[in-house]
């Protein structure tokens, strides 16, 4: 064997050194990966779990072999926002980093004290991003660790306040509809009285044992975790006030369970998502949260619009049980496509996907329970998931927790399409059902009159559709808003009934096709040709006094007008509202506010003046607008524009629901 030359030995030593360095580097990388903090709570699954959407192998909630499953896309956890450098700072940079972070954090604290929550939130996030980008091991650096805890403790307050301010919506005014408080607001109000994040955990182990036994054989298609947080709310729901919330929800669930499960199945979603509605509203369609969320699924206005729920002067489809359920299913599916984890989906449904995504980006954890431990989510959201899990366990086997409830009967309806505005009182009298029942079947209606939209569908009790259509045909559609029906009682005459409704005997007899001297039969139904308005009319001024939390957008949205119109009617230059301001609002009127004429003028003159204001005569088939003046009638306007009264009504649907008023804006199509 030849002896190695010195240069060969040198090369060999260098190679050995490089190889050793590479191995150390790889070992360091492996250790780094192995030491990354990750937490997965114990999940107790039934032996066979029906899945309506499948998780990937190894993912929480994965379907058992042979079970039916639908496919859900994988989670693309996009890390939006600025990319922070992870280059480690020099060993002596700890104090320098702490100083920079504390300066930004202090600025945020000042903004928060001044009430500028949005600015404070931005400063807190900047401070946190800078701290995490420093490259230091925070747990081993006491100064930085304490600073991190300070920031994380301050974030939820301003984050929640900012979110509520953005989503704030004034409660509905008007006596026709009474909203009910959201059970989540009630739960959070009760459980926060002690100043604790969740109710105290139960002292005995019996509740845990009972819940664990339930989970062993409980069918479910969402993951169920049992920990101290869930047990705390299980304990709360067995207190007097907590039990009342659960019982109300379980009773009302009978009305909508079949419909909700059908819609969830049609949308390919887990059936256990129904328990979000139990937590959100206790199945009360008119539930209203302090943040302005409405309906079974508690949509705020902008989110409802995003999923096609109409909100106008007449209706709020967030309160339509079936339409809102379909919108919720679609929203939940979109959230699952974003996060791929049902607990994060629930958290995002409560606080918004941006809040959850930001918490993941700040902490590096895409796990709800880790975000819970780090206080990275708003307080209400941290409670939200345990509340749903506790309600799910109770709702599946209420007797196990000492709760016995008889569910309401499922809502059974026929659907009719009136085609014209209709007073609900006339509708209820027509099909012999009380007004409260009819309103229960149509909780989306905000007024006592149905919308002018001919496509509107009214729900009546099952088996009543044919009777409704037959009897409504007895009354001219243009009178459906003002006319009524009356059930004749013992001793009543045409004269006494006419006096009660302030109509003439002749008009009463004529509307029913009988002689004026006829004696009505007891228990028969008479048509009453009244002329009174059934509710506040479109175009009539509404005085509204602003409340705490109102914004110009929320008020405009409430009355279905534009921000520009609201500002114009009230001479406003900016968008700022102060609690106690009195606003003039003309619901349903587009354009400037109706003007009051200084003096009454003959109808023909008024029309002539109005037409003279037009810059150029309209051609046949084109439309023009006309502002109604004092003294004008539909007949005089029709004569002036050489059209018909019916054509005016057809082009201005609100005229089917009320009479013409000065200040109305009419769209008139010139005849050919």
Buried (B, 14 or more C-beta within 10 A) or exposed (E): EEEEEEEEEEEEEEEEEEEEEEEEEEEEEEEEEEEEEEEEBEEBBBEEBBBBBBBEEEBBBBBEEEEEBEEBEEBEEEEEEEEBEEEEBEEEBBEEBBEBBBEBBEBBBEBBEEEBBEBBBBBBBBBBBBBBBBEBEBEEBEBBBEBBEBBBEBBBBBBBBBBBEBBBBBEBEEEBBEBEBBBBBBBBEBBBEEEEBBBEBBEEEEBBEBBEEBBEEBEBBBBBBBBEBBBBBBBBBBEEEBBBBBBBBBBBBBBBBEBBBEBBEEBEBBBBBBBBBBBBBBBBBBBBBBBBBBBBBBBBBEBBBBBEBBBBBBBBBBBBBBBBBBBBBBBBBBBBBBBBBBBBBBBBBBBBBEBBBBBBBBBEBBBBBBBBEBBBBBBBBBBBBBBBBBBBBBBBBBEBBEBEBEEBEEBEBBEBEBBBBBBBBBBBBBBEBEEEEBBBBBBBBBBBBBBBBEEBEBBBBEEBBEBBBEBBEEBEBBBBBBBBBBEBEEEBBBEEBBEEBEBBBEBBBEBBEBEEEEEBEEEEBBBBBBEEBBBBBBBBBEEBEBBEBBBBBBBBBBBBBEBEBBBEBBEBEEEEBEEEBEBEBBBBBEEEBBEEBEEEBEBEEBBEEBBEEEEEEBEEEEEBEBBBBBBBBBEBBBBBBEBBBEBBBEBBBBBBBBEBBBBBBBEBBBEE
